[in-house]
Amino acid sequence: MTSLSAPVPPVPSDVPRGSIAWLRASVARFSNGLDHVRRRALAVDLLAAVDADALQDSAFARTRRLVAGLDVVDVMAGIARPVPVGVLAEALGLPDVSADVVPVAAAYHPHVEPGAAAEAALTRLLAVCGGPTELAAARIGLLVQACDATAGLIGNGLLAARHGKPAEQPVLATRRRIDSADVTVSLAGTPFGAGPRACPGSRHAVALAAGVLEALHGFRLTETEISWVPAPNLRMPAVLLVTRGGLLLRLTAFISRGKAGNCCTSTACSASSRSACGSSAWST
């Protein structure tokens, strides 16, 4: 058994229905065995109905609308999370729930103690998704996993475009249970995971990032000193200001319109199957 094929550390299952703890216990990300197989299949089926090229077009159009009339934009706060999540939600038949997905994503992983705001946000998401079922958990899980990690693709892609270097992969490591011990497993070289938990929608995540990056053509990056999100398993900028009136250098190296599967030359997008976001944020 390879490290990435090992089971994930289990999460408590005897928890209040509809809570953040319930969400963890109901998604493929934190499941093992037959529960993982069944729950992953739900996520795979949901993504199979979503066209990646249409996501790229929608992300492009939504970003263009957001930046219209603006001269300065904080990409990480105003675009990199709400656009991918909002576009994917629409593709999954939901309204734009990005404002609720962001706090749920921040409380998603087992080492985080959920606050009242995250619990309230999940309650609203479950209401939109029809109540606390495994299918609802699968939909919310996809949106959560499309949050920080896809934002990392966008932020790291912008930095790479500025410096003419391959982008850093945003998700650095995951957790597995090996020989009865919970260990950190590096994702270096496998940014979307591998084995039975490989990301089933990596192409969708790359398409969303590509649409956003293309829409920012005509802006220039103004940050000189980059602050990074303080998370041990994520590598992504916390703030990224862009100003209208300049071309993002080498941006065309990261975008190929209509070819979401090959839109990025970065390390983060070099996986043989290109999805949707912690530990291994893209894993299911």
Beta strands, then each sheet from edge to edge (+ up, - down):
strand 1: 72-74
strand 2: 173-178
strand 3: 181-186
strand 4: 219-221
strand 5: 241-244
sheet 1: 1+ 5- 4+
sheet 2: 2+ 3-
end
